[in-house]
Amino acid sequence: MVHLELMKIATFNIRYSPFKPSSYAANDQVLFAGDGEAPWSGRLPFITDQIKWESPDIIGFQEVLEHQYHDLKAVLSDFTSIGVGRDDGITRGEYVPLFWRTDKFKALSVNHFWLSERPDDAGTIGWDAGQTRMVTLVHLQPMLLGVSRSEESNASFFVMNTHFDDRGLKARTESAKLILKKSNELITETGRPIVLMGDFNAPRQEAAYKVLTGQYYADETPLQPADQSSKYCAAGVEQTYGRDQAPHTEPAQQYLGGSIPSCDVSAGPIARYFIDCGAQVQRPYGVFHATFTGFDNNPNVAQVIDFVMIMSSPSNLWQVIKYGVISNQFQDEPLASDHRMVCAVIQAG
């Protein structure tokens, strides 16, 4: 089997901005909102510097509007990317784009699905969510030289990037169930590992996180992957959820095609759950734990809601080597975002 080199994965909510940088002159003084938020023109250089310094191989962004996506593509010229607007599947609304190093990976397939009861319908809003939410899914192949095609295919993997709703508790929980089912189906069909990253708007004690990591089902009859007649069925059974003070190419396409029918989620155990990279490393890098800070850096609102997770079969196929939450401020400069970038270094077993 071909062993992947160490991969550095990052997720970064950059804070949406409806204003284009071109609306500010280059020599304008950076103006701050009441909460200390600098305009996009003032934050983009700091975001860019962070990414280039940390040098991730793959990075997923959240809260990206169309003009911000174009700006990121322009400054991250060593990366290939994919992303669509969540409101129409084209350009409207926020993107959850994925960027990967062009010299290290090639995309075998790209897909998008929506976190709703109709995941194939662009722009749909699910359950009690306040806004449209979606997932960007890419099947990546490492650019390995001197190996056979069959060996190369053994090293491919999937990457998902998402941003859960900030209002709907049920929406976050059901979104996690939908992603968990799709992920189990992908691994069952392909055997390839999955990276899941994003802003979950849910801390570790909330149901959505516990669904993804399996804790939610510890005292219940767990879920079961759909059979061949009901692939990617939606977890539509309504339940009562607990909450502990939570805050607000081609291979993959055949698995994602068609509508998602309803199914019985209590039919049997799900085979695999996600591993939280941040919970696997005994000594994370740096002094920061919270991934959300707000722009005023108020410790009372700081939370851990951004994650990088992995799923593989067997579960130890991939190992988490390093993990860290990266500062979103340098010296006395404006905050790059109201979130901190989260990084994890992963190695194939």
DRENDO-1510 file (C-alpha; in Angstrom, 1 decimal, always signed):
<recs>
REC; n; res; u; v; w
REC; 1; MET; +0.0; +0.0; +0.0 .
REC; 2; VAL; +1.2; +3.5; -0.8 .
REC; 3; HIS; +1.7; +5.6; +2.3 .
REC; 4; LEU; +0.7; +9.2; +2.2 .
REC; 5; GLU; +3.1; +11.8; +3.4 .
REC; 6; LEU; +2.1; +13.9; +6.4 .
REC; 7; MET; -0.9; +16.1; +5.5 .
REC; 8; LYS; -1.7; +19.4; +7.1 .
REC; 9; ILE; -5.4; +20.1; +7.2 .
REC; 10; ALA; -6.9; +23.4; +8.2 .
REC; 11; THR; -10.4; +25.0; +8.7 .
REC; 12; PHE; -11.0; +28.7; +8.9 .
REC; 13; ASN; -14.2; +30.7; +9.3 .
REC; 14; ILE; -13.1; +34.0; +7.8 .
REC; 15; ARG; -16.3; +36.0; +8.6 .
REC; 16; TYR; -18.4; +37.0; +5.7 .
REC; 17; SER; -18.2; +40.6; +4.3 .
REC; 18; PRO; -20.7; +42.2; +2.0 .
REC; 19; PHE; -18.2; +44.9; +1.0 .
REC; 20; LYS; -15.7; +44.5; -1.7 .
REC; 21; PRO; -12.1; +45.5; -1.1 .
REC; 22; SER; -12.2; +47.7; -4.2 .
REC; 23; SER; -14.6; +50.0; -2.3 .
REC; 24; TYR; -11.6; +51.1; -0.1 .
REC; 25; ALA; -8.6; +53.0; -1.3 .
REC; 26; ALA; -5.3; +51.4; -0.7 .
REC; 27; ASN; -4.2; +54.2; +1.6 .
REC; 28; ASP; -7.4; +54.5; +3.5 .
REC; 29; GLN; -7.3; +54.1; +7.3 .
REC; 30; VAL; -8.8; +50.8; +8.4 .
REC; 31; LEU; -12.1; +51.6; +10.0 .
REC; 32; PHE; -13.6; +49.3; +12.7 .
REC; 33; ALA; -17.2; +48.3; +13.4 .
REC; 34; GLY; -18.5; +48.8; +16.9 .
REC; 35; ASP; -17.3; +45.4; +18.0 .
REC; 36; GLY; -13.8; +45.9; +16.6 .
REC; 37; GLU; -14.4; +44.2; +13.2 .
REC; 38; ALA; -12.1; +45.6; +10.5 .
REC; 39; PRO; -13.4; +45.6; +6.9 .
REC; 40; TRP; -12.5; +42.8; +4.6 .
REC; 41; SER; -9.8; +45.0; +2.9 .
REC; 42; GLY; -8.1; +45.2; +6.3 .
REC; 43; ARG; -8.5; +41.6; +7.3 .
REC; 44; LEU; -7.6; +39.8; +4.0 .
REC; 45; PRO; -3.8; +40.5; +4.3 .
REC; 46; PHE; -3.8; +38.9; +7.8 .
REC; 47; ILE; -5.7; +35.9; +6.7 .
REC; 48; THR; -3.4; +35.5; +3.7 .
REC; 49; ASP; -0.3; +35.8; +5.9 .
REC; 50; GLN; -1.7; +33.2; +8.4 .
REC; 51; ILE; -2.4; +30.7; +5.6 .
REC; 52; LYS; +1.0; +31.1; +4.0 .
REC; 53; TRP; +2.8; +30.9; +7.3 .
REC; 54; GLU; +0.9; +27.7; +8.4 .
REC; 55; SER; +1.2; +26.3; +4.9 .
REC; 56; PRO; -1.7; +23.8; +5.0 .
REC; 57; ASP; -2.0; +21.2; +2.2 .
REC; 58; ILE; -5.8; +21.4; +2.4 .
REC; 59; ILE; -7.9; +24.2; +3.8 .
REC; 60; GLY; -11.7; +24.7; +4.1 .
REC; 61; PHE; -13.2; +28.1; +4.6 .
REC; 62; GLN; -16.6; +29.1; +5.9 .
REC; 63; GLU; -18.7; +32.3; +5.5 .
REC; 64; VAL; -17.2; +33.1; +2.1 .
REC; 65; LEU; -19.1; +35.3; -0.3 .
REC; 66; GLU; -18.4; +35.3; -4.0 .
REC; 67; HIS; -16.0; +38.3; -4.0 .
REC; 68; GLN; -14.2; +36.9; -1.0 .
REC; 69; TYR; -13.8; +33.6; -2.8 .
REC; 70; HIS; -12.2; +35.3; -5.8 .
REC; 71; ASP; -9.9; +37.2; -3.5 .
REC; 72; LEU; -8.8; +34.0; -1.8 .
REC; 73; LYS; -8.2; +32.3; -5.1 .
REC; 74; ALA; -6.1; +35.3; -6.3 .
REC; 75; VAL; -3.8; +35.3; -3.2 .
REC; 76; LEU; -3.6; +31.5; -2.9 .
REC; 77; SER; -2.3; +30.8; -6.3 .
REC; 78; ASP; -0.6; +27.5; -5.4 .
REC; 79; PHE; -4.0; +26.0; -4.6 .
REC; 80; THR; -6.8; +24.6; -6.7 .
REC; 81; SER; -10.2; +25.2; -5.3 .
REC; 82; ILE; -13.9; +24.5; -5.6 .
REC; 83; GLY; -17.0; +26.2; -4.1 .
REC; 84; VAL; -20.5; +27.3; -4.9 .
REC; 85; GLY; -23.0; +29.7; -3.3 .
REC; 86; ARG; -25.3; +27.9; -0.9 .
REC; 87; ASP; -28.4; +29.8; -1.9 .
REC; 88; ASP; -28.5; +28.6; -5.6 .
REC; 89; GLY; -25.6; +26.2; -6.0 .
REC; 90; ILE; -23.8; +28.7; -8.2 .
REC; 91; THR; -22.8; +32.1; -6.8 .
REC; 92; ARG; -25.5; +33.4; -4.4 .
REC; 93; GLY; -25.0; +33.2; -0.7 .
REC; 94; GLU; -22.1; +32.0; +1.4 .
REC; 95; TYR; -19.6; +29.4; +0.1 .
REC; 96; VAL; -17.9; +26.6; +2.0 .
REC; 97; PRO; -15.0; +26.2; -0.5 .
REC; 98; LEU; -12.2; +23.7; -0.3 .
REC; 99; PHE; -8.6; +24.6; -1.4 .
REC; 100; TRP; -5.8; +22.0; -1.9 .
REC; 101; ARG; -2.2; +22.3; -3.0 .
REC; 102; THR; -2.1; +21.9; -6.8 .
REC; 103; ASP; +1.3; +20.2; -6.7 .
REC; 104; LYS; +0.1; +17.6; -4.1 .
REC; 105; PHE; -3.4; +16.5; -5.1 .
REC; 106; LYS; -5.8; +16.2; -8.0 .
REC; 107; ALA; -9.5; +16.1; -7.8 .
REC; 108; LEU; -11.2; +12.9; -8.9 .
REC; 109; SER; -14.7; +14.2; -8.3 .
REC; 110; VAL; -16.5; +17.1; -6.8 .
REC; 111; ASN; -20.0; +17.2; -5.2 .
REC; 112; HIS; -22.2; +19.5; -3.1 .
REC; 113; PHE; -25.2; +18.6; -1.0 .
REC; 114; TRP; -27.5; +20.6; +1.3 .
REC; 115; LEU; -28.2; +20.0; +4.9 .
REC; 116; SER; -31.9; +19.6; +4.7 .
REC; 117; GLU; -34.6; +16.9; +4.1 .
REC; 118; ARG; -33.9; +17.4; +0.4 .
REC; 119; PRO; -30.1; +17.4; +0.2 .
REC; 120; ASP; -29.9; +17.3; -3.6 .
REC; 121; ASP; -31.9; +20.6; -4.0 .
REC; 122; ALA; -29.8; +23.7; -3.9 .
REC; 123; GLY; -30.9; +26.4; -1.5 .
REC; 124; THR; -33.1; +24.2; +0.7 .
REC; 125; ILE; -33.4; +25.0; +4.4 .
REC; 126; GLY; -33.5; +22.0; +6.7 .
REC; 127; TRP; -35.5; +21.4; +9.9 .
REC; 128; ASP; -35.4; +24.4; +12.3 .
REC; 129; ALA; -32.4; +26.1; +10.6 .
REC; 130; GLY; -32.4; +29.9; +10.1 .
REC; 131; GLN; -30.5; +29.7; +6.9 .
REC; 132; THR; -29.5; +27.5; +4.0 .
REC; 133; ARG; -26.6; +25.2; +4.9 .
REC; 134; MET; -24.5; +22.9; +2.7 .
REC; 135; VAL; -21.4; +20.6; +2.3 .
REC; 136; THR; -18.7; +20.7; -0.2 .
REC; 137; LEU; -17.3; +17.2; -0.9 .
REC; 138; VAL; -14.1; +16.5; -2.9 .
REC; 139; HIS; -12.5; +13.2; -3.8 .
REC; 140; LEU; -8.7; +13.8; -3.8 .
REC; 141; GLN; -5.9; +11.8; -5.2 .
REC; 142; PRO; -2.3; +12.4; -4.0 .
REC; 143; MET; +0.1; +13.2; -6.8 .
REC; 144; LEU; +2.4; +10.2; -6.2 .
REC; 145; LEU; +5.0; +9.5; -8.8 .
REC; 146; GLY; +6.4; +6.1; -9.8 .
REC; 147; VAL; +3.4; +4.0; -8.6 .
REC; 148; SER; +0.9; +2.0; -10.5 .
REC; 149; ARG; -2.6; +3.2; -11.0 .
REC; 150; SER; -4.0; +0.5; -8.6 .
REC; 151; GLU; -1.6; +1.6; -5.9 .
REC; 152; GLU; -2.5; +5.3; -6.5 .
REC; 153; SER; -6.2; +4.6; -6.1 .
REC; 154; ASN; -5.5; +3.1; -2.7 .
REC; 155; ALA; -4.3; +6.5; -1.4 .
REC; 156; SER; -7.3; +8.6; -2.4 .
REC; 157; PHE; -9.6; +10.1; +0.2 .
REC; 158; PHE; -12.6; +12.3; +0.6 .
REC; 159; VAL; -12.8; +15.8; +2.1 .
REC; 160; MET; -15.9; +17.5; +3.4 .
REC; 161; ASN; -16.3; +21.1; +4.4 .
REC; 162; THR; -19.4; +22.5; +6.1 .
REC; 163; HIS; -20.9; +25.2; +8.3 .
REC; 164; PHE; -23.8; +24.1; +10.6 .
REC; 165; ASP; -26.7; +26.5; +11.4 .
REC; 166; ASP; -26.3; +28.8; +14.3 .
REC; 167; ARG; -30.0; +28.9; +15.3 .
REC; 168; GLY; -31.5; +25.4; +14.9 .
REC; 169; LEU; -30.5; +22.8; +17.5 .
REC; 170; LYS; -32.4; +20.1; +15.6 .
REC; 171; ALA; -30.9; +21.3; +12.3 .
REC; 172; ARG; -27.4; +20.8; +13.7 .
REC; 173; THR; -28.3; +17.4; +15.0 .
REC; 174; GLU; -29.9; +16.2; +11.8 .
REC; 175; SER; -27.1; +17.7; +9.7 .
REC; 176; ALA; -24.7; +15.6; +11.7 .
REC; 177; LYS; -26.8; +12.5; +11.1 .
REC; 178; LEU; -26.9; +13.1; +7.4 .
REC; 179; ILE; -23.2; +13.6; +7.1 .
REC; 180; LEU; -22.6; +10.5; +9.2 .
REC; 181; LYS; -24.7; +8.4; +7.0 .
REC; 182; LYS; -23.2; +9.7; +3.8 .
REC; 183; SER; -19.7; +9.2; +5.2 .
REC; 184; ASN; -20.5; +5.6; +6.2 .
REC; 185; GLU; -21.8; +4.9; +2.7 .
REC; 186; LEU; -18.7; +6.4; +1.1 .
REC; 187; ILE; -16.4; +4.2; +3.1 .
REC; 188; THR; -18.6; +1.1; +2.6 .
REC; 189; GLU; -18.5; +1.6; -1.1 .
REC; 190; THR; -14.9; +2.8; -1.6 .
REC; 191; GLY; -12.9; +2.0; +1.5 .
REC; 192; ARG; -11.4; +5.4; +1.4 .
REC; 193; PRO; -10.9; +7.7; +4.5 .
REC; 194; ILE; -12.8; +10.9; +5.0 .
REC; 195; VAL; -11.8; +14.3; +6.4 .
REC; 196; LEU; -14.6; +16.4; +7.8 .
REC; 197; MET; -14.0; +20.0; +8.7 .
REC; 198; GLY; -15.9; +23.1; +9.4 .
REC; 199; ASP; -17.7; +25.4; +11.8 .
REC; 200; PHE; -20.2; +23.2; +13.6 .
REC; 201; ASN; -21.7; +26.0; +15.7 .
REC; 202; ALA; -21.8; +23.3; +18.4 .
REC; 203; PRO; -19.4; +22.6; +21.3 .
REC; 204; ARG; -18.4; +19.1; +22.3 .
REC; 205; GLN; -21.2; +18.7; +24.8 .
REC; 206; GLU; -23.9; +19.3; +22.1 .
REC; 207; ALA; -25.8; +16.6; +20.3 .
REC; 208; ALA; -24.5; +17.4; +16.8 .
REC; 209; TYR; -20.9; +16.8; +18.0 .
REC; 210; LYS; -21.9; +13.6; +19.8 .
REC; 211; VAL; -23.7; +12.3; +16.7 .
REC; 212; LEU; -20.5; +12.6; +14.6 .
REC; 213; THR; -18.3; +11.0; +17.3 .
REC; 214; GLY; -20.7; +8.3; +18.3 .
REC; 215; GLN; -21.3; +9.5; +21.9 .
REC; 216; TYR; -24.9; +10.3; +21.0 .
REC; 217; TYR; -25.7; +6.6; +20.4 .
REC; 218; ALA; -23.8; +5.2; +23.4 .
REC; 219; ASP; -27.0; +4.4; +25.3 .
REC; 220; GLU; -29.3; +3.9; +22.3 .
REC; 221; THR; -29.7; +1.5; +19.4 .
REC; 222; PRO; -27.3; +3.1; +16.9 .
REC; 223; LEU; -27.9; +3.9; +13.3 .
REC; 224; GLN; -27.1; +1.6; +10.4 .
REC; 225; PRO; -25.7; +2.4; +7.0 .
REC; 226; ALA; -28.4; +2.3; +4.3 .
REC; 227; ASP; -28.6; -0.8; +2.2 .
REC; 228; GLN; -28.3; -0.8; -1.6 .
REC; 229; SER; -31.9; +0.1; -2.1 .
REC; 230; SER; -31.8; +3.2; +0.1 .
REC; 231; LYS; -28.4; +4.8; -0.2 .
REC; 232; TYR; -27.8; +8.0; +1.6 .
REC; 233; CYS; -31.2; +8.0; +3.3 .
REC; 234; ALA; -31.9; +10.9; +5.5 .
REC; 235; ALA; -32.1; +10.5; +9.3 .
REC; 236; GLY; -35.6; +11.7; +9.5 .
REC; 237; VAL; -36.9; +10.2; +12.8 .
REC; 238; GLU; -37.7; +12.9; +15.3 .
REC; 239; GLN; -36.2; +12.5; +18.7 .
REC; 240; THR; -35.7; +14.6; +21.8 .
REC; 241; TYR; -32.2; +16.0; +22.1 .
REC; 242; GLY; -30.3; +17.0; +25.2 .
REC; 243; ARG; -28.1; +20.1; +25.3 .
REC; 244; ASP; -25.6; +21.4; +27.8 .
REC; 245; GLN; -25.7; +25.2; +27.5 .
REC; 246; ALA; -24.8; +25.0; +23.8 .
REC; 247; PRO; -24.4; +28.2; +21.8 .
REC; 248; HIS; -26.4; +29.4; +19.4 .
REC; 249; THR; -14.2; +11.4; -11.5 .
REC; 250; GLU; -17.0; +10.0; -11.3 .
REC; 251; PRO; -16.7; +7.4; -8.5 .
REC; 252; ALA; -18.2; +9.7; -5.9 .
REC; 253; GLN; -20.9; +11.0; -8.2 .
REC; 254; GLN; -22.5; +7.6; -8.4 .
REC; 255; TYR; -22.8; +7.6; -4.6 .
REC; 256; LEU; -24.3; +11.1; -4.4 .
REC; 257; GLY; -26.7; +11.0; -7.3 .
REC; 258; GLY; -30.4; +11.0; -7.0 .
REC; 259; SER; -32.7; +12.0; -4.2 .
REC; 260; ILE; -32.3; +10.9; -0.6 .
REC; 261; PRO; -35.3; +8.7; +0.5 .
REC; 262; SER; -36.4; +8.4; +4.1 .
REC; 263; CYS; -35.2; +5.4; +6.1 .
REC; 264; ASP; -35.4; +3.6; +9.4 .
REC; 265; VAL; -32.6; +5.0; +11.5 .
REC; 266; SER; -33.0; +2.3; +14.2 .
REC; 267; ALA; -32.3; -0.7; +12.0 .
REC; 268; GLY; -28.9; -1.5; +13.5 .
REC; 269; PRO; -25.5; -0.2; +14.4 .
REC; 270; ILE; -23.6; +2.3; +12.3 .
REC; 271; ALA; -20.1; +0.9; +11.5 .
REC; 272; ARG; -18.0; +4.0; +11.9 .
REC; 273; TYR; -17.9; +7.4; +13.6 .
REC; 274; PHE; -15.6; +10.4; +13.3 .
REC; 275; ILE; -12.5; +11.0; +15.4 .
REC; 276; ASP; -12.0; +14.5; +16.6 .
REC; 277; CYS; -8.4; +15.5; +15.9 .
REC; 278; GLY; -8.3; +17.9; +18.7 .
REC; 279; ALA; -9.3; +15.2; +21.2 .
REC; 280; GLN; -6.6; +12.8; +20.0 .
REC; 281; VAL; -3.5; +14.9; +20.6 .
REC; 282; GLN; -2.2; +14.9; +24.2 .
REC; 283; ARG; -0.2; +18.1; +23.8 .
REC; 284; PRO; -1.9; +20.5; +21.2 .
REC; 285; TYR; +0.2; +23.3; +19.8 .
REC; 286; GLY; -0.1; +26.7; +21.3 .
REC; 287; VAL; -2.0; +28.2; +24.2 .
REC; 288; PHE; -5.4; +28.7; +22.6 .
REC; 289; HIS; -8.3; +26.3; +23.0 .
REC; 290; ALA; -11.3; +28.4; +21.9 .
REC; 291; THR; -11.9; +28.6; +18.1 .
REC; 292; PHE; -14.5; +31.3; +18.2 .
REC; 293; THR; -13.5; +34.6; +19.9 .
REC; 294; GLY; -15.7; +37.3; +18.5 .
REC; 295; PHE; -14.0; +40.5; +17.4 .
REC; 296; ASP; -13.8; +42.0; +20.9 .
REC; 297; ASN; -11.9; +38.9; +22.2 .
REC; 298; ASN; -14.4; +38.5; +25.1 .
REC; 299; PRO; -13.4; +35.4; +27.0 .
REC; 300; ASN; -17.1; +35.0; +28.1 .
REC; 301; VAL; -18.2; +34.2; +24.5 .
REC; 302; ALA; -15.1; +32.2; +23.5 .
REC; 303; GLN; -16.1; +28.6; +22.4 .
REC; 304; VAL; -14.7; +25.5; +20.7 .
REC; 305; ILE; -17.0; +25.1; +17.7 .
REC; 306; ASP; -14.6; +24.6; +14.8 .
REC; 307; PHE; -13.3; +21.1; +14.2 .
REC; 308; VAL; -11.2; +18.8; +12.0 .
REC; 309; MET; -12.3; +15.2; +12.1 .
REC; 310; ILE; -11.3; +12.0; +10.3 .
REC; 311; MET; -13.0; +8.6; +9.6 .
REC; 312; SER; -11.4; +5.5; +8.2 .
REC; 313; SER; -11.7; +1.8; +8.1 .
REC; 314; PRO; -10.0; +0.4; +10.0 .
REC; 315; SER; -10.3; +3.3; +12.4 .
REC; 316; ASN; -6.5; +3.5; +12.9 .
REC; 317; LEU; -5.7; +3.7; +9.2 .
REC; 318; TRP; -5.0; +7.4; +9.7 .
REC; 319; GLN; -3.2; +8.9; +12.7 .
REC; 320; VAL; -3.4; +12.4; +14.1 .
REC; 321; ILE; +0.1; +13.7; +14.6 .
REC; 322; LYS; -0.4; +17.3; +15.6 .
REC; 323; TYR; -3.2; +19.7; +16.3 .
REC; 324; GLY; -3.4; +23.4; +17.1 .
REC; 325; VAL; -5.6; +26.4; +17.3 .
REC; 326; ILE; -3.8; +29.3; +15.7 .
REC; 327; SER; -4.0; +32.9; +16.9 .
REC; 328; ASN; -6.2; +35.3; +14.9 .
REC; 329; GLN; -4.3; +38.4; +15.9 .
REC; 330; PHE; -0.7; +39.6; +15.5 .
REC; 331; GLN; +0.7; +42.2; +17.9 .
REC; 332; ASP; -1.8; +45.1; +17.9 .
REC; 333; GLU; -3.2; +44.5; +14.4 .
REC; 334; PRO; -6.9; +44.0; +13.7 .
REC; 335; LEU; -8.2; +40.5; +14.2 .
REC; 336; ALA; -8.1; +38.5; +11.0 .
REC; 337; SER; -11.5; +37.0; +11.8 .
REC; 338; ASP; -13.8; +36.3; +14.7 .
REC; 339; HIS; -12.7; +32.7; +14.5 .
REC; 340; ARG; -9.3; +31.1; +14.8 .
REC; 341; MET; -7.8; +28.8; +12.2 .
REC; 342; VAL; -7.7; +25.1; +13.3 .
REC; 343; CYS; -4.9; +22.9; +12.0 .
REC; 344; ALA; -4.3; +19.2; +12.2 .
REC; 345; VAL; -1.4; +17.1; +10.8 .
REC; 346; ILE; -2.5; +13.6; +9.7 .
REC; 347; GLN; -0.5; +10.6; +8.5 .
REC; 348; ALA; -1.7; +7.4; +6.9 .
REC; 349; GLY; -1.2; +4.2; +8.9 .
</recs>
